[in-house]
Amino acid sequence: MMAIALPVAGPAAGALGKRVSGIADWCIVSLLITGAAAVFLEGYVHAPEQPLPLLKLLMALTMISVHYSRGKMLAPKISRAGEGDAARLKRFSARLAWFNLSLGFLIVFASMVLAKS
């Protein structure tokens, strides 16, 4: 969303984000289910000496936390805030979204490293 829609949609990106948020929620649920299945089916539970799967899990949990805190806590604050506070909160929300995008790239990189090993 941040990498593609924001530069193209500009001010309309907020409305687009609200529409896509439900899809993102379902994607997160599917990632949790398939990730948990992979942990048990591929034996990551029995390989605690490898720090990369644990780091990948922590990054994913951080991404999920940021996603839900932006939607459930920060968005209502933005809608209730005055003009100056709303602008500040929107900038903070955008920084969190960029942070999530960065974590997503790191998780993909960690997955590639794990797949090669």
Secondary structure by P-SEA (a helix, b strand, c coil): cccccccccccaaaaaaaaaaaaaaaaaaaaaaaaaaaaaaaccccccccaaaaaaaaaaaaaaaaaaaacccaaaaaaaccaaaaaaaaaaaaaaaaaaaaaaaaaaaaaaaaaac
